C-alpha cells in the first residue's frame, strides 16, 4: 500500500502544470473596463488567424481613432511579447511551491575475504522547505502581481501611443491639404502675373518674387508629404501592420472643440489610484518585506531528515533515521538579511519619490495645456480672422487693380503660416491631453 501512495505522490507532483487562464482573464477584464476594447493573447495559429480577421474587419471601412486603439491592443507585437511575462511569472510561482527533490544515496561494501555484500541505503529530504515554501510563494505571488501591473501599464501605453500616432497623422493630413490649396493658388497667381506682365501690369520683380514664393511653398508641401509618410510608417508599426501598408483609408476627425482637463486635485487622486507604476512601487515594498522574511528564515537554510536502511556484511539488517543541518557558526545569513532591510527602506523611499514625480508631472502638464488652450483661442478668434480679413482685402483691391499682387501673395503666405501654426498647436494640445491620460491613468480622448 505504501508503494502505491509513493507512486501517487510522484504522479500528482509530476503532473503540475503552469496554467494562466485566471491571469489572462484578469488582463482582458482590465482592458475592457479601463480602455473599452477587446484584447487577445496570441498563443496559437488559431489565435493569429482570429486577430488577422478582426484587424481586416476594422480596416475595411476606414480607420478611426477608436479602430486604431482596438487594432493596436489586438495586434501590437511589443504588447503581445509582454504577455509572455505572465507565463514566466506564473511558472516562477508554481516552482516556488515545489519541495526540494530528495537525495538518495547508496553504499555497497564488498568484503575482501569473500562473503555477503554490505549495503547502505539512505533517503534525505530538506525539511527547511516546510517553513520556506510559504514565504517563497509569497515572494513569487508578489512578483506575479507586479508583472500583471506591468502588463496593465503596457496596455495603457500602447493605447496612448496609438492615439498619438493617429492624431499626428490626421493633423499632418489637414496641414498637407491646407498647404496644397495655397500651393495651387500661388501657382495660379504666378501664371496670372506672367500673363499680366505681357500687358505691362506686372514687373520682372513681381515675377521673381512670385516664383520664389511658389518654390518655397512647394518645398514646404514636399516636407509635409514626407512627414506624413513617416507618420504613416509609425502608425502602422504601433498597429502591428507592415510599415509600407497603405491600402486602407484613415477617416480622421480633428475636433476644434477643446476638451476640459481635470483639475489638479482630481488628476492627482486619479493618478494615485490608477497608475500601474504607483501600484508597482507599492508591490516592490511588499515584495521587499517578503524577501526580508525569507532571508530571516534562512538562518537554518539547510536542514535535512531521512531514513537509512543498512545490511551489514554479516547479514544483519537495520533501519534508522538521519538528521543533518548546516550550523550557523561562521555566519547566520546576516549580510543577506541586512541587504533585504536596505532594499525595503529603498523601496519605501522610491515610492515617496514617485509620488512627488507624479505631482510635478500633473502640475507641468496642466500648465502646458492651459497655455496651449489660450494660444488656440487667441489664434482661432483673433489671429486667423485678422489674417483672413487681410487676405480678403488684398484680393479685393488686387482684382480692382489697385494693389500689387506681391501684397496679395504675402497676405496669402501669412494666412497659410497662421493656419498651419493653428493646426500644429491643436495637435500639440491633443498630444498633451493624451499625455495627461498617461499621467492620471484615466481615458479623456475617445
QUIFEN-V425657 format. One record per residue. N is the residue number from 1. RES is the residue in one small letter. OMEGA is omega as a letter, one per 40 degrees, with the letter a starting at -180 (none if undefined). Layout:
n = <N:N>
res = <RES:RES>
omega = <OMEGA:OMEGA>
This chain:
n = <1:2:3:4:5:6:7:8:9:10:11:12:13:14:15:16:17:18:19:20:21:22:23:24:25:26:27:28:29:30:31:32:33:34:35:36:37:38:39:40:41:42:43:44:45:46:47:48:49:50:51:52:53:54:55:56:57:58:59:60:61:62:63:64:65:66:67:68:69:70:71:72:73:74:75:76:77:78:79:80:81:82:83:84:85:86:87:88:89:90:91:92:93:94:95:96:97:98:99:100:101:102:103:104:105:106:107:108:109:110:111:112:113:114:115:116:117:118:119:120:121:122:123:124:125:126:127:128:129:130:131:132:133:134:135:136:137:138:139:140:141:142:143:144:145:146:147:148:149:150:151:152:153:154:155:156:157:158:159:160:161:162:163:164:165:166:167:168:169:170:171:172:173:174:175:176:177:178:179:180:181:182:183:184:185:186:187:188:189:190:191:192:193:194:195:196:197:198:199:200:201:202:203:204:205:206:207:208:209:210:211:212:213:214:215:216:217:218:219:220:221:222:223:224:225:226:227:228:229:230:231:232:233:234:235:236:237:238:239:240:241:242:243:244:245:246:247:248:249:250:251:252:253:254:255:256:257:258:259:260:261:262:263:264:265:266:267:268:269:270:271:272:273:274:275:276:277:278:279:280:281:282:283:284:285:286:287:288:289:290:291:292:293:294:295:296:297:298:299:300:301:302:303:304:305:306:307:308:309:310:311:312:313:314:315:316:317:318:319:320:321:322:323:324:325:326:327:328:329:330:331:332:333:334:335:336:337:338:339:340:341:342:343:344:345:346:347:348:349:350:351:352:353:354:355:356:357:358:359:360:361:362:363:364:365:366:367:368:369:370:371:372:373:374:375:376:377:378:379:380:381:382:383:384:385:386:387:388:389:390:391:392:393:394:395:396:397:398:399:400:401:402:403:404:405:406:407:408:409:410:411:412:413:414:415:416:417:418:419:420:421:422:423:424:425:426:427:428:429:430:431:432:433:434:435:436:437:438:439:440:441:442:443:444:445:446>
res = <x:x:x:x:x:x:x:x:x:x:x:x:x:x:x:x:x:x:x:x:x:x:x:x:x:x:x:x:x:x:x:x:x:x:x:x:x:x:x:x:x:x:x:x:x:x:x:x:x:x:x:x:x:x:x:x:x:x:x:x:x:x:x:x:x:x:x:x:x:x:x:x:x:x:x:x:x:x:x:x:x:x:x:x:x:x:x:x:x:x:x:x:x:x:x:x:x:x:x:x:x:x:x:x:x:x:x:x:x:x:x:x:x:x:x:x:x:x:x:x:x:x:x:x:x:x:x:x:x:x:x:x:x:x:x:x:x:x:x:x:x:x:x:x:x:x:x:x:x:x:x:x:x:x:x:x:x:x:x:x:x:x:x:x:x:x:x:x:x:x:x:x:x:x:x:x:x:x:x:x:x:x:x:x:x:x:x:x:x:x:x:x:x:x:x:x:x:x:x:x:x:x:x:x:x:x:x:x:x:x:x:x:x:x:x:x:x:x:x:x:x:x:x:x:x:x:x:x:x:x:x:x:x:x:x:x:x:x:x:x:x:x:x:x:x:x:x:x:x:x:x:x:x:x:x:x:x:x:x:x:x:x:x:x:x:x:x:x:x:x:x:x:x:x:x:x:x:x:x:x:x:x:x:x:x:x:x:x:x:x:x:x:x:x:x:x:x:x:x:x:x:x:x:x:x:x:x:x:x:x:x:x:x:x:x:x:x:x:x:x:x:x:x:x:x:x:x:x:x:x:x:x:x:x:x:x:x:x:x:x:x:x:x:x:x:x:x:x:x:x:x:x:x:x:x:x:x:x:x:x:x:x:x:x:x:x:x:x:x:x:x:x:x:x:x:x:x:x:x:x:x:x:x:x:x:x:x:x:x:x:x:x:x:x:x:x:x:x:x:x:x:x:x:x:x:x:x:x:x:x:x:x:x:x:x:x:x:x:x:x:x:x:x:x:x:x:x:x:x:x:x:x:x:x:x:x:x:x:x:x:x:x:x:x:x:x>
omega = <a:i:i:i:i:i:i:i:i:a:a:a:a:a:i:a:a:a:a:a:a:a:i:i:i:i:i:a:i:a:a:a:a:a:a:a:i:i:i:i:a:a:a:i:i:i:a:i:a:i:i:a:a:i:i:i:i:a:a:a:i:a:i:i:i:i:a:i:a:a:a:a:i:a:a:a:i:i:i:i:a:i:a:i:i:i:a:a:i:i:i:i:i:a:a:a:a:i:i:i:a:i:i:i:a:i:i:i:a:i:a:a:a:i:a:i:i:a:i:a:a:i:a:i:a:a:i:i:a:i:i:a:i:i:i:a:i:i:a:i:i:i:i:i:i:i:i:i:i:i:i:i:i:i:i:a:i:i:a:i:i:i:a:a:a:a:i:a:a:i:i:i:i:i:i:i:i:a:a:i:a:i:i:a:i:i:i:a:i:i:i:i:i:i:a:a:i:a:i:a:i:a:i:i:i:a:a:a:i:i:i:i:i:i:i:i:i:i:i:i:i:i:i:i:i:i:i:i:i:i:i:i:a:i:i:a:a:i:a:a:i:a:a:a:a:a:i:a:i:a:a:i:a:a:i:i:a:i:i:a:i:i:a:a:i:i:i:i:i:a:a:a:a:a:i:a:i:i:i:i:i:i:i:i:i:i:i:i:i:i:i:i:i:a:i:i:a:i:i:a:a:i:a:i:a:a:a:i:a:i:a:a:i:i:a:a:i:i:i:i:i:i:i:i:i:a:i:a:a:i:i:i:a:a:i:i:i:i:i:i:i:a:i:i:i:a:i:i:i:i:i:i:a:i:i:i:i:i:i:a:a:i:a:a:i:i:i:a:i:a:a:i:i:i:a:a:i:a:a:a:a:a:a:i:i:i:a:i:i:i:i:i:a:i:a:a:i:i:i:i:i:a:i:a:i:i:i:i:i:i:i:a:i:i:i:a:i:i:i:i:i:i:i:i:i:i:i:i:a:i:i:i:i:i:i:i:i:a:a:a:i:i:a:i:a:none>
